[in-house]
Amino acid sequence: MVVMSTQFHRKNIHKRTWTSPDDRLHQINHVLIGKGKASSIKNVRTYRGTDCNSDHYLVNIHFRCRISRTTDQTSRSQRSTKLLIEKLKKLEIMIIYQQKLNENLSEPLSTNEVETTIDDDWQSLIRPLLQSAETVLGYKQTNARNE
């Protein structure tokens, strides 16, 4: 924890936060923040003129809000896997892929449901394509950046 109200150079009149009954000024109200987030605090200042019906003065903090982007790990891994489509330039691989695709597409579709949605139709079309590509072509090897 870091005491941020003592980190900034101010005149003493702008540091004092409480007036004691004998009219002496003291700095007793502080701003505490974790060490990792301390750079987010830009300014800490006391405003003496603000009347809040108390013997304490208003402490004002200027801070920078840092928002980090969070990603779903499953979608991230799906985006990073790419098929080796360069293999399709070879005639033998292309013929094997076509044969495997014909096999996968010729399999009967399950018609258990009376009504199918567009998404179901799309999945029944894309699944054989991806299965054929996975078995024949394979995926590119990605290098981990953080290792």
N, C-alpha and C positions, 0 to 999 in steps of 0.2 A: 504494500500500500504506500502511496505517495501523498503527501500533504501538498496540494496544489496552491492553496491560498498563500503559502509562504514562498513560492517559486518565482513570483513576478515582482520586479522592482517597482515600488510605489512609494509615494509620500506616506508618512506614518498616518496622516489623517484619513487616507483611503484604505488603510489596513485594519483599522479599529472597527470592531463589530458590536461592541457592547459598552454601555455607559453604566458604571457602578453607581450605587446610591450616593457616594461621596464625589460624584462628577468626574471620576477618572475613567479614561478610555482603555479598553482591553481588547485583545484579539482572542476571542474564545470560540467563534464559529469558523469551522474549517471545511474545506472541500477535500474529501478523500477519494482516490481512484486507484485502480490496479495499475501496476507498473507497466504492463503492456499497452494500456490505453492512455497513458499519461500524455502522450504527444497529441491527443485529440483535444485537450483543453487549451484554448487559445488565450484566454484572459480571465482573471478573477478580480473583481473590484467590489468595494463596498460603497453604497449610495446612502449618504447621511440624510438627505433631504426627504426621503420617502417616509411618509407617516404610516406606520402599520400598527399604531396603538400599542407599542412595546418599547422596552428600553434597548432592544436589539436593532441593528441597522440591516437593511436589505443587502444580501450578498448576491451579486450577479455573476454568472458564468457564461462565457462565450466558448462554445465547443464546436468541433467539426465532426459531423456524423458520418461515419464510414460504414457503408453497407457492402457486405460481401455477397457474391453470387453463389448460391448453392445449386448443385446439379444432382440429378438422380444418377446414382452409380450404374444402374443397369442400362439406362439409355446412353450413357457415356461410353460404356464398353461396346454397345451395339454399333455406335457410330464409328468407333475406331477400327472395327474389323472390316477389311476390304477383301473382296474376292480377287484372285489372280486371273483377271480376264486377258492378260497378255498371252496366256497359254492357248487361247482360242485361235491365235494366228497360225498355229501348227495344224495341218490338215488332219493328222491322226487324232489329236485331242478334240478337234471340232466334231469329227465323226462319232467318237465315243460319247461326247456330250449330247449330240443329237439322239443317239440311240437310248441313252439313259433318260433323256427328257421324254422321248416317245413312250418308254416303259412307264414312267411316273404319271404321264398324262392319260395313259390308257387305263389306269386303275379306276374302277368305278367310284363315283362320288357317293358319299353317304346321303341318301334322300330320306332320312328318318323324319326330318322336319317338313311340315306341309308348307310353311312359309319361310323363305330365306331372305335375308337382308342383303343389301349391296356389299356390306363388309364381309359377310359369309361367302358370297360369290368371289370377292377379291381374294380372300384367304385361300379358297379352294383352287384358285388359279396361280397365286404366287408361291404357295407351299411346294408344288412339284418343281417349279423353276429353281427355287433356292436349294431344295434337296439335291437336285441334279448338279447344280453348280458346286455345292459343298463337297460332294463325293468325287467329282471329276477334277475340278479346278483347285479347290482348297483356298485357304486364306493367306494373306500377306503376313509376314512376321513383323510386329511392331516393336521398336526399341523403346524401353522405358526411359523417360527423360530424367527421372529423379534418382536413378541408380548410379 
